[in-house]
Amino acid sequence: MSARADRRNASRRWIRRFLVPLAWLAILACAPRGAQAAANQYCSGDNLAVGANWTVCWEIRANEGLSISHAFYTNPSTGFDRRVLADATVAQVFVPYEVGSPRYHDVAYGLGPAMQTLNTRDDCPHGNLLANNRVCREIEDRGLAQRFCLEGSCAVRRGKALVLWASLQTGAYNYIQTWSFHDDGTIEPALGLTGALQFGPTAHTHNVYWRMDFDIDDPANDRVEEFTRLPKAGSQGLAGVSTWSPLLGETFRPHELFTFRKWRVADTQKKNAQGKRWGYEIMASTGDGSLRTNPSEGFSKGEFWVTRARSSERFVSTDTKDLLSTYLDGEPIDGQDVVVWVVGHAYHEVRSEDAPYMPIEWMRFEARPRDFFDANPLP
């Protein structure tokens, strides 16, 4: 082999050894993370929010206001990305007054046009204002996340959350519409109630309906299960039995606090290292109540609903129509792409301290990982 050939081959080896890896590093440095690349199929620019291990697409809709169109979680311990949500909205805020009327269906009138302008000084001092100053995006300290001590050595971690929120003016009320994405994978939708209120015989309830389309890594293969804990027969209440039971068809379910009732959406195909299905469980607020009205308002029969995912079935009600209960037409749901509807309640009996401005009161629930990971994802 000639000296020229030797130099050429040596040059090629050097290129393969050094320049090719450097080129790949340059490509990877410019390429978005896996979750961001996936999210970029659905949103970009200010509508892409990243933080607290989440990559979230959001938008403003005429009826539902601030809405989530996709959400992906990146496990900080493994680096793996997974889709969690395909769509999440406020599908109704139903406000009936105790004297029988009025009975407001706020989403039917439109939450989007009710969004107010926020300011940096008072509303969003530690975040960014988006959408012509109508949406605040923040990374919040959510407090103590975990703590363990042994022989004087402590493992302590504070949590963070990616938070998107907006203020909606509806009559005398300000609704604070909030989506919080915690760094441990928990999702916390919330609606805050504040404003300058009227006094008199004005007791009423607020009933918020969240519509959640969980796509646990993929759209199909959903399974919805209900948890119940009951006293063990013959134990005189000293022992208990807990079960997860699948819901096989479209249905509604009421709260049942004395059985610790809750629900989960799982994937029938994907399992973690312990052989348990990836899923998210729905935890109602412990201070929640219930509202049951007349048969014409069939949507008030339960706090948890599950239906097949259909783009034509987005809303709960109008001033004249009950929509949600009509979506239950006997279709099977096990192994299908489904939507769950979660209901929160707040009873408002006006008190002296509500003047001149009502201290904020929250309706919320938690959707938290159940066997979605092999272990706690926070390092």
N, C-alpha and C positions, 0 to 999 in steps of 0.2 A: 504494500500500500504506500502511496506517495506521501510526502510530507504535507502536501496541500490537502490530500484526503484526510490525513490525520487531524489537521487543523479544523477542517470542515466538520468532521464527526465530533470532535471535542466541543466545537461551537454549538452543535445541535444538542449535545448532552447538557451543556451549560444552560441553554435556552429552556430545555425541558425541566431542568432542576430548579432554576431560579425564576426565569421570566414568566413561564406558564403559571406557577403558583401565584406570583405577584399579580398577574393579569386577573386570575380568579378572585384574589382578594379585592382588587379594584372593583370588579363587577359586584361582589357581595356587599362592598361598602356602599355602592350606589343603589343597590336593590333594596326595596322595602322589606321589612320583616314579613314572615309568612302570614300573620294575621292581617297586617296592613295591606299586603298584596291581595288577600281575599276580600277585604273590605273595600278596596279600590274598585271592585266590580260593581259596587252599589253606591259609593259616594266618594267625594274628594273635597279638598279645600277645607273651609271652616266646618263643613258638615261631617268631617271625620275627626272624632275626639279620641285621644290616646292618653292613657295614664292609669296608674294603679293596676297594672297587668291587663288592662282592657283596651280593646280597639272597637269603637262604637260609631255606627252611622246614625245620624239623627236628622229630622226634618220637621218643618212646621206644616201642619195640615189644617184645612179650613175648619173642620168640625172638631177633630181630636186635639188640636193645639200641638204642643211639643211631643213628638212621637219618636220612637226608636225603630229603625228599619232593619238593622242587623247588629249583632254584638258577638265579639270573639274574645276568648280568654287565653292568655299566654301563661302557662305554668312556669313560675320563676325557678322552680327546682329542676325541671326537665327541659324547658325551652319549647315544649310542644304547644301548638296552637289548636284550639277547638272552637267551633261555632256553638253558641248557646241559644241565641235568640234570632228568629227571622223577622219578628214584628212584635211591637208592644205599644199599646195605646190606652188612653182613657176613653172608653167607649160610651160612658154616660155618667153624668152627675145628676141624680134624681133628688129633688128637694120638695117634698110635700109638707105643707103646714098643718098643724094639729087641728085647726078649725075646718079642715076639709079642702080648702083652696087658699092660695094658688098651689099648683103642683108643677114645678118647673122641671124641664128636661134640657139641661144647659147645653149638652153636646149637640142636640138637635138645632140649637140656635147658632152654634159656632163658637168654639173656644179660640180658634186662630185669630179672628178679628178682635178678640178681647185682650190680646196680649199687650202689655204696657211697656213703655220705654224704661229701661233701667239705667242707673248711673254708677260710675266706678267708685265714687267716694263712699256711698252708703250701701249699695246693693252688692257690688262685686269687687271689693277692694283687693282681693287676693287672687283674682282670676282674670278671665278675658271676656269681654262683651262681644257677642256675635249677633248676626241677623238683624242689623240696624239697631243694635243695643237692646234687643228683646230677649236674648238668651244669655245667661251667665254660665260659663264653664270654669270649674274650679277643681283643684286637688285639695281635699280636706283631710285633716287629722281626725280620724274617727274614734280616737281614744285607745284605751288598752285593748289589745287584740288577744294576747295570750301571756301567761305567766306561770312559771314553775320554779320552785326552789328546793334544793336538796343539799343539806350540810353546809348551808351558808352560801352556796353558789346558785344564782338565779338566772333563768332564761326569760327575758322580758321583751315583748315586742309591742309597739304601738302600730295601729292600722292606718291605712290611707283609703280614700275613696275618690273616684272620678265622679263628679256631680255636675249634672246639667239641670238648670231650673229656669222657670219663667213665672211672671206674675200676670194673672188674668183678672180683669175687672168685670164682675157680673153683678149688676145692681149695686147694693151696698157692700158686697163681699169682694175681697181680694182672694182668689185661689192661688196658692203657690204650688205649681205643678213641678214635681221633682223626680228625677231618675238618678239613683245612686248606685254605683258599681264598686263594690268593695274589693280590696286587693286579695282577699281569700276566696273570691269567686261568688260571693253573695250578691244578689240584686235586690235593691230596696226601692220599689216605687212608693211615692207618697203624694198626698194632696193636703196642703195646709190651708186652714180657714182663718182669715183675719179680715179687718176692714172697719168701717164706721157704721154701726148698726142702729136700726130703729128699735124703740122700746114700746112695750105694750104686749098684747096677747099674741106673741109672734113665735112661740115654740115650734120647732120644726126638726126634721132630720135631714142630714146629708148622706147620700148613698152613692158611693163612687164604684164604678164597674171598670176594672182593668181587663183588657183583652190581651192575652199573652200567647204568642205562637212560639213555643220552645222547639227548636230544631237541634236536638242533642247530637251534634256532629253531622247529621243529615236530616232531611225533611221527613222521611217516612220512618216506619218501624217504631212508632210511639206506643208506649203503654202507660196508662194512667191507673194508679192504685190508691186505695184509701187505707189509712192507718186507724186502728181502733184499739184501745186498751180497756179491758173489762176486769172486774174482780174474778178471781178463780173460784169456780164452784166449790162449795164446802170449806172455803178458807176463812170464813167470817170476815172477809175484807182484808186479810193479812197478806194475801198474795194476789198477783194479777197475771193476766194473759194478754199478750199483744199480738196483733196480726196485721199483715198487709194483704188486702184483697183487691183483685183487678176489677175495674169498671169496664164492662164489655160493650156497652152501647151508650149512645148519647144520653146524658142525664143531667140532673141537678142534685146538689146535696146541701143540706143546711149545716150551719155550725153545730158542734156538739162538744162543748168545752169539757164536760165531765168525763168524756171518753178520750180526751186528748186528740180528737179527730184532726187529721191533716191529710195532705195528698202529695203525691209525687208523680212527675212525668219522667219516664225512663226510656231508654233505647233497648229494644228487644234483642239487638244483635251485638252491641258493644258492651264489653265487661272489663272491669279493672283487674289488677293482679290477684285479688282475692276471689275472683269469679263472680263479682256482684255487678249488676247492670248499672251503667252510667246513668245518672239521673239528677233531677232537681226536685226538692220538696217545697211545698207551699205552706208557710207558717202564718196563720192569721194573727193579728194583733190581739194581745191578751185583754185589752180593754174594749174590744169590739162588742157590739150588740147584734140585734136582729131587727128587721122590719118586715112585717107581713101585712099586706093590704088586701084589697078585694080581688076577685078572680079576673077582672079586666086588666089588672096589672100583674100578669103572670110572672113577669121577670123578677118579682119580689119574693118568690117562693124559696130561694136558696142563696147561699153565699159562695158556692162553687159550682160551676157549670163546665161541661166538656162537650164539644161538638167537633164534627169534621171541619178541617180547615178549608174555608171557601171565601174567596175574595168578595163575594156578594153579601156575606154575613159579617158586617163590621160593627153594627150599632145595636143598642139595647132597646130603644124606644123612641117614640116621638110624642107630641102632645096628644095624639089620638090613637096611636098604635103600640101594642106590645109586640116587639119583634123577637126578643131573645127566646122566649118560650116556643115560638113557631119554628125555630131552628132544630128543635128536637123532633126528628121524624123517624126514629128507630134505626138509624144507620149504625152498623158496627164500628167500633173505634179501635179495637185492639190491633196493633200492627199498622195503623194508618197514620196519616199526617193529621194531627188534631190541634185544636185551640182550646185553652182553658180561660175561663172568665172568673175573676176573683173579685169579691164584693167586700167593701169596707163601709162601716156605718159610724155616724157621729150624731148624737142627740144634742140639740142646742136649746137649752132653756136660758134665756137672757139673764145675766147677773149684773150687779152694779159695776163690777170691775170691767165689764165690756165697754164702758164709756171712758174717754171719748173714742178710743180705738181698741178693738178686741185683741187680747193676747192670742197669738197663733195657736191653733189646735190642729193636731195632725191625724189623718187617717193613713194607714200604711200597712204593708205586709212584707214579709221576707220570702224570697225564693233563694234557697241556699243549696249548695252541692250536697248530694247524697250519693256516695260511691262514685262520683264523677272523677275522682283522683284515686291513686293508690294510697296516698297518705296526705296529711296536711300540706298544702302546696307552699306555705310560707316558710322560707328557710330559717 
